[in-house]
Amino acid sequence: MSGHSKWANIKNKKGKADEAKGAIYTKLAKFIMVAAKEGGGDPAYNSKLREAIMKAKAANMTNDNIDRAIKKGTGESGGANWETITYEGYGIGGVAVILEALTDNRNRTAGDVRHAFDKYGGNLGTNGCVSFMFDKKGVIVLDTEELTQTEDELMELALEAGAEDFVYHQEDGLYEIITSPEDFLAVSDALEKAGLSPISSELTMIPQNTVDLSDPDAVAKFNKMIDMFEANDDVQEVWHNAQLPEE
């Protein structure tokens, strides 16, 4: 099946951040803490916490660190008062950008985000200014080399569990499963029960249309802005609709 495939953008988005494991674990721990604080420490009754734990496990975060973050979130072992904030704006060339941050100081985070936009030819906008250009979806990625199921078997499993789309990326050797936000956990659970371990599993923002960035100077500025966002400890997620040249 086809239709929603945006793996190239998702893969590009993750980029250099995946190399900095320490920074990723810090951000994942904050995500877990906030989820536990808002909905309790039992993932069976807290879907946001289950999502956070799945992301942490996909990044090879240890169970001890996951449990520690949950306890901090529920107040069993202290912890900062984090809140979730979404920022929207435009990068160079009119590229739409959405950021999700977890912060204990919204003034600091807003200042950092605005500075990154301004420094590289963009501008911070108001909430809602670009989010209508994206669809929120669950995206689960599986490595074909790690599977015993056939493509037809895997597709049937995913669709019966509620998946909207199933895409095979032959050039990367990957299967991409697209779900609605509401069915994301049900599909994830079905895959887990079948003994499957995704290399990536997350709720993400998929652009409805992309903006082509081909000018080398514009591409360089845009990549530096994204790097600056991802290096910020408060920024959890960065989504955009830029179509960048393949490296």
Backbone as numpy.savetxt, mean C-alpha at the origin, in Angstrom:
# Nx Ny Nz CAx CAy CAz Cx Cy Cz
-8.08 -13.24 -17.13 -8.92 -12.05 -17.13 -8.04 -10.80 -17.13
-8.64 -9.67 -17.46 -7.86 -8.44 -17.49 -8.78 -7.27 -17.18
-8.17 -6.08 -17.05 -9.01 -4.91 -16.85 -8.46 -3.93 -15.85
-8.09 -4.40 -14.66 -7.63 -3.48 -13.63 -6.11 -3.51 -13.44
-5.40 -4.21 -14.30 -3.98 -4.47 -14.06 -3.16 -3.19 -13.97
-2.57 -2.96 -12.82 -1.70 -1.80 -12.60 -0.42 -2.24 -11.89
-0.02 -3.50 -12.10 1.13 -4.01 -11.35 2.39 -3.19 -11.58
2.57 -2.70 -12.81 3.78 -1.92 -13.10 3.85 -0.69 -12.20
2.71 -0.01 -12.02 2.69 1.17 -11.15 2.92 0.78 -9.70
2.28 -0.30 -9.26 2.43 -0.73 -7.88 3.87 -1.14 -7.60
4.45 -1.88 -8.54 5.83 -2.33 -8.38 6.76 -1.13 -8.32
6.52 -0.13 -9.19 7.35 1.06 -9.21 7.21 1.83 -7.91
5.98 1.89 -7.40 5.72 2.64 -6.16 6.54 2.11 -5.00
6.66 0.78 -4.93 7.31 0.19 -3.78 8.82 0.42 -3.84
9.41 0.18 -5.01 10.80 0.51 -5.29 11.79 0.47 -4.15
12.42 1.61 -3.97 13.52 1.70 -3.03 13.08 1.48 -1.59
11.82 1.77 -1.27 11.35 1.62 0.11 11.47 0.18 0.58
11.30 -0.77 -0.35 11.38 -2.18 0.04 12.79 -2.58 0.46
13.78 -1.78 0.09 15.15 -2.10 0.46 15.47 -1.68 1.90
14.70 -0.75 2.42 14.97 -0.23 3.76 14.07 -0.95 4.76
14.43 -2.16 5.12 13.58 -2.99 5.97 13.30 -2.35 7.32
14.30 -1.71 7.90 14.11 -1.09 9.20 13.02 -0.04 9.16
13.05 0.79 8.13 12.04 1.84 7.99 10.66 1.24 7.76
10.60 0.18 6.96 9.32 -0.47 6.70 8.73 -1.05 7.97
9.56 -1.70 8.79 9.07 -2.30 10.03 8.55 -1.23 10.98
9.21 -0.08 11.02 8.74 1.02 11.86 7.35 1.48 11.43
7.16 1.61 10.12 5.87 2.05 9.60 4.79 0.99 9.82
5.15 -0.27 9.63 4.18 -1.34 9.84 3.76 -1.43 11.31
4.72 -1.24 12.19 4.40 -1.28 13.62 3.42 -0.17 13.98
3.60 1.01 13.42 2.67 2.11 13.67 1.28 1.79 13.13
1.25 1.18 11.95 -0.03 0.78 11.34 -0.76 -0.20 12.24
-0.04 -1.17 12.78 -0.63 -2.16 13.69 -1.11 -1.49 14.97
-0.30 -0.60 15.52 -0.67 0.08 16.76 -1.97 0.87 16.61
-2.08 1.62 15.52 -3.29 2.43 15.30 -4.50 1.53 15.10
-4.34 0.45 14.34 -5.45 -0.47 14.10 -5.92 -1.10 15.42
-4.97 -1.50 16.26 -5.32 -2.10 17.55 -5.97 -1.09 18.48
-5.49 0.14 18.43 -6.06 1.18 19.27 -7.51 1.48 18.88
-7.78 1.52 17.57 -9.10 1.89 17.08 -10.13 0.77 17.20
-9.67 -0.49 17.01 -10.64 -1.57 16.95 -10.38 -2.74 17.88
-9.39 -2.60 18.78 -9.09 -3.69 19.70 -8.00 -4.61 19.18
-7.47 -5.43 20.07 -6.29 -6.23 19.76 -6.57 -7.62 19.21
-7.82 -7.95 18.96 -8.16 -9.28 18.42 -8.44 -9.16 16.93
-7.56 -9.69 16.07 -7.76 -9.57 14.62 -9.02 -10.26 14.12
-9.54 -11.21 14.87 -10.77 -11.90 14.46 -11.95 -10.94 14.42
-11.89 -9.87 15.22 -12.98 -8.90 15.29 -12.55 -7.50 14.83
-11.37 -7.41 14.24 -10.83 -6.11 13.82 -10.20 -6.29 12.44
-10.97 -5.97 11.39 -10.50 -6.21 10.02 -9.29 -5.36 9.67
-9.24 -4.13 10.20 -8.10 -3.27 9.92 -6.83 -3.86 10.53
-6.94 -4.45 11.71 -5.78 -5.07 12.34 -5.35 -6.30 11.55
-6.32 -7.07 11.06 -5.97 -8.24 10.24 -5.21 -7.82 8.99
-5.66 -6.75 8.37 -4.96 -6.24 7.19 -3.53 -5.83 7.54
-3.38 -5.13 8.68 -2.05 -4.69 9.10 -1.14 -5.87 9.38
-1.67 -6.90 10.01 -0.87 -8.08 10.32 -0.46 -8.81 9.03
-1.38 -8.88 8.05 -1.05 -9.51 6.78 0.09 -8.78 6.08
0.04 -7.46 6.09 1.10 -6.68 5.46 2.42 -6.89 6.18
2.36 -6.96 7.51 3.57 -7.16 8.30 4.19 -8.53 8.02
3.36 -9.55 7.94 3.86 -10.89 7.67 4.43 -11.00 6.25
3.79 -10.31 5.30 4.29 -10.31 3.92 5.67 -9.67 3.84
5.96 -8.76 4.78 7.27 -8.11 4.83 8.24 -8.85 5.77
7.83 -10.05 6.22 8.67 -10.89 7.09 8.93 -10.27 8.46
7.98 -9.51 8.96 8.07 -8.98 10.32 7.81 -10.12 11.30
8.58 -10.20 12.37 8.46 -11.32 13.30 7.18 -11.22 14.12
6.71 -12.38 14.59 5.51 -12.41 15.43 5.70 -11.63 16.72
6.91 -11.67 17.27 7.19 -10.93 18.51 7.00 -9.43 18.30
7.49 -8.92 17.18 7.34 -7.48 16.90 5.89 -7.13 16.62
5.16 -8.03 15.96 3.74 -7.80 15.71 2.97 -7.75 17.03
3.24 -8.72 17.92 2.56 -8.76 19.22 2.89 -7.53 20.05
4.13 -7.09 19.98 4.55 -5.91 20.74 3.80 -4.67 20.26
3.64 -4.54 18.94 2.92 -3.39 18.38 1.44 -3.42 18.78
0.85 -4.61 18.79 -0.56 -4.73 19.19 -0.73 -4.28 20.64
0.18 -4.72 21.51 0.09 -4.36 22.93 0.25 -2.86 23.14
1.13 -2.24 22.35 1.28 -0.78 22.45 -0.01 -0.09 22.01
-0.63 -0.63 20.96 -1.85 -0.02 20.46 -3.00 -0.12 21.44
-3.10 -1.24 22.15 -4.19 -1.43 23.11 -3.88 -0.81 24.47
-2.68 -0.23 24.60 -2.32 0.45 25.84 -1.70 -0.43 26.89
-1.40 -1.69 26.53 -0.81 -2.60 27.51 0.64 -2.26 27.83
1.31 -1.59 26.89 2.73 -1.26 27.14 3.07 0.15 26.70
2.11 1.06 26.82 2.36 2.45 26.47 2.39 2.67 24.97
2.76 3.86 24.54 2.82 4.18 23.11 2.27 5.56 22.83
2.68 6.12 21.70 2.28 7.47 21.34 0.83 7.49 20.85
0.27 8.69 20.78 -1.10 8.86 20.33 -1.11 9.16 18.83
-1.15 8.11 18.01 -1.06 8.27 16.57 -2.44 8.52 15.96
-2.48 9.27 14.86 -3.70 9.47 14.10 -3.40 9.33 12.61
-4.42 8.91 11.88 -4.28 8.73 10.43 -4.73 9.98 9.70
-3.90 10.45 8.78 -4.21 11.65 7.99 -3.91 11.36 6.53
-4.82 11.78 5.65 -4.60 11.64 4.21 -4.30 12.99 3.59
-3.27 13.04 2.75 -2.91 14.26 2.04 -3.06 14.01 0.54
-3.51 15.03 -0.20 -3.66 14.92 -1.64 -3.04 16.13 -2.31
-2.49 15.92 -3.49 -1.89 17.03 -4.20 -1.46 16.64 -5.59
-0.71 17.55 -6.21 -0.24 17.33 -7.57 1.28 17.42 -7.63
1.88 16.48 -8.35 3.30 16.54 -8.62 3.56 17.24 -9.92
4.80 17.29 -10.32 5.18 17.93 -11.57 4.42 17.28 -12.74
4.00 18.10 -13.71 3.28 17.58 -14.85 1.82 17.26 -14.58
1.32 17.67 -13.41 -0.08 17.41 -13.08 -0.37 16.02 -12.60
0.66 15.29 -12.18 0.47 13.94 -11.65 -0.28 14.01 -10.33
-1.31 13.18 -10.18 -2.09 13.13 -8.94 -1.36 12.26 -7.91
-1.30 12.74 -6.67 -0.58 12.04 -5.60 -1.46 11.99 -4.35
-1.52 10.81 -3.74 -2.22 10.64 -2.47 -1.25 10.04 -1.46
-1.22 10.59 -0.27 -0.37 10.09 0.80 -1.23 9.71 1.99
-0.87 8.62 2.64 -1.51 8.25 3.90 -0.44 8.27 4.98
-0.68 9.03 6.03 0.32 9.18 7.09 -0.24 8.77 8.44
0.63 8.30 9.30 0.33 8.07 10.72 1.26 8.98 11.50
0.69 9.86 12.29 1.52 10.86 12.95 1.05 11.15 14.36
1.99 11.57 15.19 1.66 12.05 16.52 1.81 13.57 16.59
2.08 14.19 15.42 2.22 15.64 15.34 1.80 16.08 13.93
0.54 16.43 13.76 0.03 16.73 12.42 0.68 17.98 11.83
1.09 18.94 12.64 1.74 20.14 12.12 3.10 19.80 11.50
3.85 18.93 12.17 5.15 18.50 11.64 4.98 17.77 10.32
4.04 16.83 10.28 3.85 16.03 9.08 3.35 16.86 7.92
2.38 17.75 8.18 1.86 18.60 7.10 2.96 19.49 6.54
3.83 20.01 7.41 4.93 20.84 6.96 5.91 20.06 6.10
6.22 18.83 6.50 7.14 18.00 5.73 6.56 17.65 4.36
5.28 17.31 4.34 4.63 16.94 3.08 4.58 18.14 2.14
4.19 19.29 2.66 4.12 20.50 1.83 5.50 20.84 1.27
6.53 20.71 2.09 7.90 21.03 1.65 8.32 20.13 0.49
8.01 18.84 0.58 8.39 17.90 -0.49 7.67 18.24 -1.79
6.37 18.55 -1.70 5.64 18.95 -2.90 6.26 20.20 -3.52
6.49 21.22 -2.70 7.00 22.50 -3.20 8.40 22.37 -3.78
9.22 21.56 -3.15 10.63 21.45 -3.55 10.78 20.87 -4.95
9.84 20.00 -5.33 10.01 19.30 -6.62 8.88 19.61 -7.61
8.38 20.85 -7.57 7.48 21.32 -8.61 6.03 20.91 -8.46
5.63 20.49 -7.28 4.24 20.11 -7.06 3.56 21.05 -6.10
2.36 20.69 -5.69 1.69 21.50 -4.67 0.69 20.65 -3.90
0.62 20.89 -2.60 -0.32 20.21 -1.71 -1.70 20.79 -1.93
-2.69 19.91 -2.14 -4.06 20.36 -2.36 -4.95 20.08 -1.17
-6.24 20.20 -1.39 -7.22 19.94 -0.34 -7.70 18.50 -0.43
-8.28 17.99 0.66 -8.81 16.64 0.65 -9.90 16.50 -0.41
-9.77 15.46 -1.23 -10.73 15.22 -2.28 -10.33 15.74 -3.64
-9.22 16.48 -3.70 -8.86 17.12 -4.97 -8.38 16.12 -6.02
-7.87 14.95 -5.60 -7.43 13.95 -6.58 -7.95 12.54 -6.29
-8.50 12.30 -5.11 -8.90 10.94 -4.75 -9.99 10.38 -5.65
-10.78 11.26 -6.27 -11.84 10.80 -7.18 -11.26 10.17 -8.45
-9.95 10.35 -8.68 -9.29 9.77 -9.85 -8.79 8.35 -9.60
-9.02 7.84 -8.39 -8.52 6.53 -8.01 -9.67 5.65 -7.53
-9.47 4.34 -7.65 -10.39 3.36 -7.08 -9.66 2.60 -5.98
-10.30 2.48 -4.82 -9.70 1.71 -3.74 -9.96 0.23 -3.97
-8.90 -0.55 -4.02 -9.01 -1.98 -4.30 -8.05 -2.78 -3.42
-8.39 -4.04 -3.22 -7.44 -4.96 -2.63 -6.60 -5.57 -3.74
-5.30 -5.64 -3.53 -4.41 -6.23 -4.54 -3.54 -7.28 -3.86
-3.64 -8.50 -4.36 -2.87 -9.62 -3.81 -2.00 -10.17 -4.93
-0.69 -10.27 -4.68 0.24 -10.71 -5.71 0.91 -12.02 -5.28
0.90 -12.99 -6.19 1.48 -14.31 -5.94 2.56 -14.60 -6.96
3.63 -15.25 -6.50 4.73 -15.65 -7.38 4.41 -17.03 -7.97
4.39 -17.13 -9.29 4.01 -18.38 -9.94 4.96 -19.53 -9.59
6.22 -19.21 -9.30 7.20 -20.26 -9.00 6.94 -20.94 -7.66
6.16 -20.30 -6.81 5.91 -20.85 -5.48 4.57 -21.58 -5.39
3.89 -21.76 -6.53 2.55 -22.34 -6.52 2.54 -23.77 -7.05
1.64 -24.55 -6.49 1.41 -25.91 -7.01 0.12 -25.95 -7.82
-0.75 -24.97 -7.64 -2.01 -24.91 -8.36 -1.79 -24.46 -9.81
-2.68 -24.89 -10.69 -2.66 -24.39 -12.06 -3.30 -23.00 -12.08
-3.12 -22.31 -13.20 -3.72 -20.98 -13.33 -5.24 -21.06 -13.21
-5.85 -22.06 -13.84 -7.31 -22.22 -13.79 -7.79 -22.49 -12.37
-7.05 -23.33 -11.63 -7.42 -23.64 -10.26 -7.34 -22.40 -9.37
-6.27 -21.64 -9.55 -6.09 -20.45 -8.74 -7.14 -19.40 -9.07
-7.44 -19.24 -10.36 -8.46 -18.28 -10.77 -9.81 -18.65 -10.19
-10.16 -19.94 -10.25 -11.44 -20.39 -9.71 -11.51 -20.14 -8.21
-10.43 -20.43 -7.49 -10.38 -20.21 -6.05 -10.60 -18.73 -5.72
-9.90 -17.86 -6.43 -9.99 -16.42 -6.15 -11.37 -15.87 -6.47
-11.91 -16.24 -7.62 -13.21 -15.70 -8.03 -14.34 -16.20 -7.15
-14.27 -17.47 -6.75 -15.31 -18.00 -5.86 -15.27 -17.32 -4.49
-14.09 -16.86 -4.07 -13.97 -16.18 -2.78 -14.41 -14.73 -2.86
-14.64 -14.22 -4.09 -15.13 -12.86 -4.22 -14.24 -11.91 -4.99
-13.15 -12.40 -5.59 -12.25 -11.52 -6.34 -12.97 -10.94 -7.56
-12.57 -9.72 -7.93 -13.16 -9.05 -9.09 -12.40 -9.37 -10.37
-11.11 -9.58 -10.26 -10.28 -9.75 -11.44 -9.07 -10.61 -11.11
-8.53 -11.23 -12.15 -7.38 -12.13 -11.99 -6.48 -11.89 -13.21
-5.24 -11.47 -12.97 -4.35 -11.08 -14.06 -3.04 -11.86 -13.96
-2.60 -12.40 -15.08 -1.30 -13.08 -15.14 -0.30 -12.16 -15.81
0.78 -11.82 -15.10 1.86 -10.99 -15.63 3.01 -11.91 -16.03
2.97 -12.35 -17.26 3.92 -13.35 -17.72 5.36 -12.85 -17.64
5.57 -11.56 -17.94 6.94 -11.02 -17.95 7.56 -11.03 -16.56
6.74 -10.96 -15.52 7.24 -10.95 -14.14 7.05 -12.29 -13.43
6.28 -13.20 -14.06 5.99 -14.48 -13.41 5.11 -14.31 -12.19
4.09 -13.43 -12.30 3.26 -13.10 -11.14 1.78 -13.18 -11.49
0.98 -13.55 -10.51 -0.47 -13.45 -10.59 -0.91 -12.28 -9.71
-1.82 -11.47 -10.24 -2.35 -10.33 -9.50 -3.85 -10.52 -9.34
-4.31 -10.54 -8.11 -5.73 -10.72 -7.81 -6.28 -9.40 -7.29
-7.36 -8.92 -7.93 -7.97 -7.65 -7.57 -9.29 -7.91 -6.86
-9.52 -7.23 -5.73 -10.76 -7.38 -4.99 -11.34 -6.01 -4.64
-12.60 -6.01 -4.26 -13.16 -4.80 -3.65 -12.60 -4.71 -2.23
-12.64 -3.53 -1.62 -12.18 -3.43 -0.22 -12.96 -4.35 0.71
-14.26 -4.51 0.43 -15.11 -5.31 1.30 -14.77 -6.80 1.22
-14.30 -7.27 0.06 -14.02 -8.70 -0.12 -12.55 -9.04 0.04
-11.72 -8.05 0.31 -10.27 -8.27 0.39 -9.90 -9.33 1.43
-10.44 -9.23 2.62 -10.08 -10.18 3.67 -10.62 -11.58 3.39
-11.82 -11.67 2.81 -12.39 -12.98 2.48 -11.53 -13.69 1.45
-11.07 -12.98 0.44 -10.21 -13.58 -0.58 -8.85 -13.94 0.02
-8.32 -13.06 0.86 -7.04 -13.34 1.52 -7.13 -14.59 2.38
-8.24 -14.72 3.12 -8.43 -15.90 3.97 -8.52 -17.17 3.13
-9.21 -17.11 1.99 -9.35 -18.28 1.13 -8.00 -18.73 0.59
-7.17 -17.76 0.23 -5.83 -18.09 -0.27 -4.97 -18.69 0.83
-5.09 -18.13 2.05 -4.32 -18.64 3.18 -4.73 -20.08 3.51
-6.03 -20.35 3.48 -6.51 -21.71 3.77 -6.03 -22.71 2.72
-5.77 -22.21 1.50 -5.27 -23.07 0.43 -3.75 -23.22 0.48
-3.13 -22.64 1.52 -1.69 -22.76 1.71 -0.87 -21.81 0.87
-1.48 -20.72 0.42 -0.78 -19.76 -0.45 -0.26 -18.58 0.37
0.97 -18.16 0.06 1.60 -17.03 0.76 1.91 -15.93 -0.25
1.12 -14.86 -0.28 1.36 -13.77 -1.23 2.69 -13.07 -0.97
3.29 -12.54 -2.02 4.48 -11.71 -1.85 4.08 -10.27 -1.57
2.82 -9.95 -1.82 2.28 -8.62 -1.52 0.78 -8.75 -1.34
0.25 -8.09 -0.32 -1.19 -8.15 -0.04 -1.58 -6.85 0.65
-2.37 -6.02 -0.03 -2.68 -4.71 0.54 -3.91 -4.10 -0.09
-4.51 -3.17 0.65 -5.52 -2.29 0.10 -4.78 -1.10 -0.50
-5.07 -0.79 -1.75 -4.32 0.25 -2.43 -5.25 1.13 -3.25
-4.72 2.20 -3.80 -5.48 3.11 -4.64 -4.99 2.95 -6.08
-5.86 2.46 -6.96 -5.50 2.22 -8.34 -6.00 3.38 -9.20
-5.12 4.02 -9.96 -5.55 5.17 -10.78 -6.46 4.74 -11.92
-7.48 5.56 -12.18 -8.39 5.29 -13.30 -7.72 5.61 -14.63
-6.85 6.61 -14.61 -6.09 7.02 -15.79 -4.69 7.42 -15.34
-3.74 7.36 -16.25 -2.37 7.73 -15.90 -1.92 8.97 -16.65
-0.90 9.63 -16.09 -0.28 10.80 -16.72 1.11 10.40 -17.16
1.39 10.54 -18.44 2.68 10.13 -18.99 3.75 11.15 -18.63
4.79 10.68 -17.94 5.95 11.51 -17.66 7.13 10.93 -18.43
7.61 11.66 -19.42 8.71 11.15 -20.23 9.92 12.06 -20.24
9.70 13.35 -19.95 10.84 14.28 -19.91 11.79 13.89 -18.79
13.08 13.69 -19.08 14.04 13.22 -18.06 14.09 14.10 -16.81
14.04 15.42 -16.99 14.09 16.32 -15.83 12.84 16.16 -14.97
11.68 16.05 -15.61 10.44 15.88 -14.86 10.43 14.55 -14.13
10.90 13.50 -14.80 10.96 12.19 -14.17 11.88 12.21 -12.96
13.04 12.87 -13.10 14.00 12.95 -11.99 13.40 13.69 -10.80
12.73 14.81 -11.05 12.12 15.57 -9.96 11.01 14.78 -9.29
10.20 14.11 -10.11 9.10 13.33 -9.55 9.64 12.20 -8.67
10.64 11.48 -9.16 11.20 10.37 -8.38 11.82 10.87 -7.07
12.45 12.03 -7.10 13.04 12.58 -5.88 11.95 12.95 -4.87
10.83 13.47 -5.38 9.72 13.80 -4.49 9.16 12.54 -3.84
8.95 11.49 -4.64 8.44 10.24 -4.10 9.41 9.65 -3.08
10.71 9.70 -3.39 11.72 9.21 -2.44 11.66 9.98 -1.13
11.44 11.28 -1.22 11.36 12.11 -0.01 10.14 11.75 0.82
9.02 11.50 0.15 7.83 11.06 0.88 8.08 9.72 1.57
8.63 8.76 0.83 8.80 7.42 1.38 9.86 7.36 2.47
10.77 8.33 2.48 11.80 8.38 3.53 11.26 8.98 4.82
10.09 9.61 4.74 9.48 10.23 5.92 8.84 9.15 6.80
9.23 9.09 8.04 8.73 8.05 8.95 7.22 8.11 9.14
6.63 9.29 8.97 5.19 9.43 9.19 4.37 8.93 8.00
4.95 8.93 6.81 4.22 8.55 5.60 4.18 7.04 5.46
2.99 6.49 5.47 2.81 5.04 5.38 2.68 4.57 3.93
1.91 5.30 3.13 1.64 4.89 1.76 1.73 6.08 0.82
2.20 5.81 -0.40 2.24 6.83 -1.45 1.63 6.23 -2.71
0.59 6.88 -3.23 -0.04 6.43 -4.48 -0.01 7.57 -5.48
0.14 7.24 -6.75 0.15 8.27 -7.79 -0.33 7.68 -9.11
-0.58 8.55 -10.08 -1.02 8.08 -11.39 -0.03 8.39 -12.49
1.26 8.51 -12.13 2.29 8.77 -13.15 2.61 7.49 -13.90
2.75 7.61 -15.21 3.28 6.52 -16.03 4.72 6.89 -16.36
5.66 6.19 -15.73 7.07 6.53 -15.86 7.76 5.60 -16.86
8.82 6.09 -17.49 9.57 5.24 -18.43 10.13 4.02 -17.70
10.14 2.89 -18.35 10.72 1.68 -17.74 12.22 1.83 -17.66
12.76 1.41 -16.49 14.20 1.52 -16.29 14.92 0.40 -17.03
